[in-house]
Amino acid sequence: MVLRSISGIFSQDLAIDLGTANTIIYMKGKGIVLNEPSVVAMKNGNGNGKKVLAVGKEAKLMLGRTPENITAIRPMMDGVIADFEVAEAMLGYFIRKAHARRRLVRPRTIIGVPSGITQVEKRAVLESAGLAGAREVHFIEEPMAAAIGAGLPIFEPKGSMIVDIGGGTTEVAVLSLGGIVDSISLRVAGDKMDESIQEYLKRKYRLVIGLSTAETVKMTIGNAHPDENLERIEVKGRDLTTGVPKALTIDSGEVREAISEQLNAISGAVLTTLERTPPELAADLLEKGVMLAGGGALLKNIDLFLKSVINLPVNIAEDPMTAVAIGAGKALDDLNILRGLEKR
């Protein structure tokens, strides 16, 4: 008990966006202190189980490039834990790194979770965080955290709408008076776009590329809505017919075609949520529109695409990637926000 209280003194509270693609940590009083890929490289031991070789940025560089005895793993899938042991190792590493690698740390944490998370999935996050070193764990739904981080007036008696497009999930929610009025948690987001680009090139050009290459294509020339600029990029991979390396050039129109299914699914979720929104709150949205957050909000012209579908103003958060972590951090800084959210 004494050790636990001492470790609490030396630990600073953390807000964690435990994302499928990236883990972002906000430290009370300091702001964002860590932003790294949610990837762990494991080395198979000789009868001694697996050993963590690298975590985060270093591990991501190994994706698709490892020999047989090393495996690069993404322990998060669709916004929830898919590999418990690896997630625990990753979270423990990130918590220690956020605390400058001090060992005696047991911080109080608040973790963003998808609004559609099940009790079983929530318990997995709770246990993983506890084993990773957190002495106390609170949850905040990601759309709520993203809305707070994006500066929306969610505690006022007015409607606000957030669309948080992450790596594994897209969270769509209408909020008012500190609560979620209606929401959809869609397990379609950035990762599915990467997979679609990968499949498109395989189907059209018989070119096999890795998911990291597909992500680079998406972030470099991806464009959700046509404009005057047709951008191009050289893509390198393996020819499925000959089996040898091959390079070809594709344009932004082809990338848009490849990810059209995911874009339509996201806009469909937004439309469905709007249809279910009470009239008074819908009237508020007519003026204020929709706020985009998450890494997916960085896709070029995604605001123009969504605006063309819903015919409402669409804005992008000032720093969409960190909106969830910053929002969770604000709840951590002001316990009244956290208590108010947990009562609901």
Stockholm file with secondary structure:
# STOCKHOLM 1.0

chainA/1-344         MVLRSISGIFSQDLAIDLGTANTIIYMKGKGIVLNEPSVVAMKNGNGNGKKVLAVGKEAKLMLGRTPENITAIRPMMDGVIADFEVAEAMLGYFIRKAHARRRLVRPRTIIGVPSGITQVEKRAVLESAGLAGAREVHFIEEPMAAAIGAGLPIFEPKGSMIVDIGGGTTEVAVLSLGGIVDSISLRVAGDKMDESIQEYLKRKYRLVIGLSTAETVKMTIGNAHPDENLERIEVKGRDLTTGVPKALTIDSGEVREAISEQLNAISGAVLTTLERTPPELAADLLEKGVMLAGGGALLKNIDLFLKSVINLPVNIAEDPMTAVAIGAGKALDDLNILRGLEKR
#=GR chainA/1-344 SS CHHHHHHHHTCCCEEEEECSSEEEEEETTTEEEEEEESCEEEEECSSSCEEEEEETHHHHTTTTCCCTTEEEECCEETTEESCHHHHHHHHHHHHHHHTTTCSSCCCEEEEEECTTCCHHHHHHHHHHHHHHTCSEEEEEEHHHHHHHHTTCCTTSSSCEEEEEECSSCEEEEEEETTEEEEEEEESCSHHHHHHHHHHHHHHHHCEECCHHHHHHHHHHHCBSSCCSCCCEEEEEEEETTTCSEEEEEEEHHHHHHHTHHHHHHHHHHHHHHHHTSCHHHHHHHHHHCEEEESGGGGSBTHHHHHHHHHCSCEEECSSGGGHHHHHHHHHHHCHHHHHHHHTC
#=GC SS_cons         CHHHHHHHHTCCCEEEEECSSEEEEEETTTEEEEEEESCEEEEECSSSCEEEEEETHHHHTTTTCCCTTEEEECCEETTEESCHHHHHHHHHHHHHHHTTTCSSCCCEEEEEECTTCCHHHHHHHHHHHHHHTCSEEEEEEHHHHHHHHTTCCTTSSSCEEEEEECSSCEEEEEEETTEEEEEEEESCSHHHHHHHHHHHHHHHHCEECCHHHHHHHHHHHCBSSCCSCCCEEEEEEEETTTCSEEEEEEEHHHHHHHTHHHHHHHHHHHHHHHHTSCHHHHHHHHHHCEEEESGGGGSBTHHHHHHHHHCSCEEECSSGGGHHHHHHHHHHHCHHHHHHHHTC
//
